[in-house]
Amino acid sequence: MQLKPNIFISYRREDAGGYAGRLEEGLERTFGPESVFRDVSDLQPGQSYPAVLERRIRSSVAVLVLIGPRWLDARRDGVRRLGQPDDLVSREISVALAGGKPVIPVLVAGAAMPDETVLPAALKPLAGLHAITLEDEGWSDSLGRLAGVLAPLLAARPSRLRRWSVRLAAASLACLVAGLGAWWLMPSTEPRLAGTWQARVTYDWGDSYAERFEFERVGGRWEGMASYLGTPRVMESLRIDGREIHFETVSEVVAGEETRMLRHRYDGELAGNLIRFRLVSSGGFSTYRPISFEAGRAAGAGP
């Protein structure tokens, strides 16, 4: 049986068990049932976890490594578990790293990233990966940022931005035809915004990135994704007012052991096949100058 692509959650029960369950629930609300694998809820009775482990990781699109305050120094019989031959957490991470899977450290309960010097040899690459922090205060915003990173990896599966088509297919055919007929006869006041837009953005420190902006009409409201430094992020507080477009995204910046939130405010104007954007970023460790750029429709994306 071929396994469905999913998100693999690696964690220690005594360290982050509660967070793992909460994270699984939140991601499955976003990406749908069976989009997440977690041993406690998804391992079938009678199955040997080590035997299932590699198959599940090979079929995953990403491995989330939950790191709490006890992750590094968890012990059994006085011996640190991390790096022991029978430690499943070490095995999960080493299999993912060796297989080239995207590995995302997720810090919970105030934990910090471990230094490379305290990790076993097979896990040392973990220390160089950018982490995301999930906090009890602002959990929904943090989860949204993580979902924005995972969404492109799960693009082959029905996502939150595309489930509207499934819901429409389940509606009554007669009502659907009637509704479409009424819509066809009415003059359109909706902006021709749906689809993918792309821009070459030069930020105020001089680096240039190819950024993408995706808009979709979902059940009477707009939803979207916008990339910042090449990483997709969920559009928050998205508002379309005629030809004006307003939304925010959030990212994290790290300096040493300190992580701060950086909020990006986009204000745009739709002008034919262009969106003229003004971006203002605030927070983090620096002051950012506003920048302006134009986005055009991606080839073959939308009208």
Secondary structure, DSSP 8 states (H G I E B T S, - for coil): -----EEEEE--HHHHHHHHHHHHHHHHHHH-TTSEE-HHHHS-TT--HHHHHHHHHHHEEEEEEEE-TTTTT-EETTEE-TT-TT-HHHHHHHHHHHTT--EEEEE-TT-----GGGS-GGGGGGGGS--EE--STTHHHHHHHHHHHHGGGGTTS--TTTTHHHHHHTS-HHHHHHHHHHHHHS---S-S--EEEEEEEE-TTS-EEEEEEEEEEETTEEEEEEEETTEEEE-EEEEEETTEEEEEEEEEEEETTEEEEEEEEEEEEEETTEEEEEEEEEETTS----EEEEEEE-TTS--
